[in-house]
Amino acid sequence: MSTINGLPAHVLLVHVVVVLVPLTAVALIACALWPAARARLIWPTAALAVVVTALTPVTVAAGEWFQQQLGMPPVIDEHARLGHQMLYFVAPLLISAVLLVIAHVRQGRGKPTGRAAVALIALVAIAAGGAAAWQTYRVGDSGAHAVWNGVLNH
């Protein structure tokens, strides 16, 4: 992927990821901790988890293209390194969402998941959500520094 309406695709896609990953993390944690939220939000949250998991490699590929267009400046290396790790942070969001969907469906069928299992799923969701939000910040911060302190100053 190269450009969208004349702009580098990465510049546009990254904004979607920066918004949707933390939103997914917060919704996932709410679904994990609050059964009423799970009942209302688990399906949209699971859909968001699928979207961010699918969109992350697309955004990374667009970033690789953009980095090549910029002439591979070293100032972008840290941002690219962190961006390549992002899939390892959004995949656990998807896994947690799937586990919560399973618990929700079992509840609806009258076969509730045990409290210990739900608590374990909640811990995984909290860890996954916190880690994904933190990594999103790290990637975004490194990209902003690369742009404002590096590429634009050359």
WOSULKA-V734306 format. One record per backbone hydrogen bond with DSSP energy under -1.0 kcal/mol. CO is the residue of the C=O (numbers start at 1). NH is the residue of the N-H. If there is no record, write none. Layout:
BEGIN
co=CO nh=NH
co=CO nh=NH
END
This chain:
BEGIN
co=2 nh=9
co=4 nh=7
co=7 nh=4
co=8 nh=12
co=9 nh=13
co=10 nh=14
co=12 nh=16
co=13 nh=17
co=14 nh=18
co=15 nh=19
co=16 nh=20
co=17 nh=21
co=19 nh=23
co=20 nh=24
co=21 nh=25
co=22 nh=26
co=23 nh=27
co=24 nh=28
co=25 nh=29
co=26 nh=30
co=27 nh=31
co=28 nh=32
co=29 nh=33
co=30 nh=34
co=34 nh=38
co=35 nh=39
co=36 nh=40
co=37 nh=41
co=38 nh=42
co=41 nh=45
co=42 nh=46
co=43 nh=47
co=44 nh=48
co=45 nh=49
co=46 nh=50
co=47 nh=51
co=48 nh=52
co=49 nh=53
co=50 nh=54
co=51 nh=55
co=52 nh=56
co=55 nh=59
co=56 nh=60
co=57 nh=61
co=58 nh=62
co=59 nh=63
co=60 nh=64
co=61 nh=65
co=62 nh=66
co=63 nh=67
co=64 nh=68
co=65 nh=69
co=66 nh=70
co=67 nh=72
co=68 nh=71
co=73 nh=76
co=74 nh=77
co=76 nh=80
co=77 nh=81
co=78 nh=82
co=79 nh=83
co=80 nh=84
co=83 nh=86
co=85 nh=88
co=86 nh=89
co=86 nh=90
co=87 nh=91
co=90 nh=94
co=91 nh=95
co=92 nh=96
co=93 nh=97
co=94 nh=98
co=95 nh=99
co=96 nh=100
co=97 nh=101
co=98 nh=102
co=99 nh=103
co=100 nh=104
co=101 nh=105
co=102 nh=106
co=103 nh=107
co=104 nh=108
co=105 nh=109
co=106 nh=111
co=107 nh=110
co=114 nh=118
co=115 nh=119
co=116 nh=120
co=117 nh=121
co=118 nh=122
co=119 nh=123
co=120 nh=124
co=121 nh=125
co=122 nh=126
co=123 nh=127
co=124 nh=128
co=125 nh=129
co=126 nh=130
co=127 nh=131
co=128 nh=132
co=129 nh=133
co=130 nh=134
co=131 nh=135
co=132 nh=136
co=133 nh=137
co=134 nh=138
co=135 nh=139
co=136 nh=140
co=137 nh=141
co=138 nh=142
co=139 nh=143
co=140 nh=144
co=141 nh=145
co=142 nh=146
co=143 nh=147
co=144 nh=148
co=145 nh=149
co=146 nh=151
co=147 nh=152
co=151 nh=154
END
